[in-house]
Amino acid sequence: MGRYAHNYTSYIFNILYALLPLKIGILSDRYGEKIMLITGIFTAAIVSFLMGIINTSIVSCFIFILYAIPTAFMNTVPRSVVSKLVDEDVRGTAFGFYYIVIGILDLPASFIAGVLWENIGKGSPFYFASFLSILSIIIFAIFFREKK
């Protein structure tokens, strides 16, 4: 597959990612953040697992496009959750803390993915991400309570 197909893959990903957050936000308002966050994490688990099992370039491009769906979920719903978990006078601090935690966790995540890729195989980081996604759904479902 030529490099132009990969460029189109990126374009389609970005278009999908740009269009989805509004619909996800509307659904989140209608059904609640908890179910939408669980849906987003579950979608990430499925897409991660699929990335681990594929072995052709064309399929990987399609799966990459699908990855726009959980990316849109995970860049929309958690922000809504953060804004509702804290009082208005500390909302900026809460968002700052949220992004610090995300940034700090990105560093070991990339390292762990590299170690898994090199030592176990190319699918292992995706399987591990899928496992962690399912684990986070369980933990989130148990401990998160939406405010009425």
Phi, psi and omega in degrees: 000133184284169182293335179293325177297322178293323176297316179296325176301314179296319178298313181296318176304309184294323177295313179298316179295327179287328184273331187288323185304323179298312180296320178296319177298318178297315179294325178295320177295324183283314188254346179103151182294325185299309182293325180288324177291319176298318178299316179296317180293320178296319177298319177297321179298316180295312182296319178298315179299316179298321177298329180288330186263348183281154179219016176237150184295317183294321179291321179297325177296317179296316179295322177299319177298317178298332180296344175298331182293303178294331177297317178295318177300311188284349175256006180241299188294315180301327178295321177295319179298312181301316183295333181267345182276342184239160176290154184301326184286348177238016183298318179298317177296319180297317177294320177300315178296317179303312182288330173296313180299314178301314180297317179295319181288337177295327182296303179292334179298315179294320179296313179299318178300316178297317178297315178298315181301312184288324188261335183245317180152165186293336179276341188299321177298326181287321176295319179296317178298320178296315178300313180295327177296313179297318178299319180292327176298315181299311181297314181297316181298326181284317191260340184271129176237125179283143175286139178273000000 
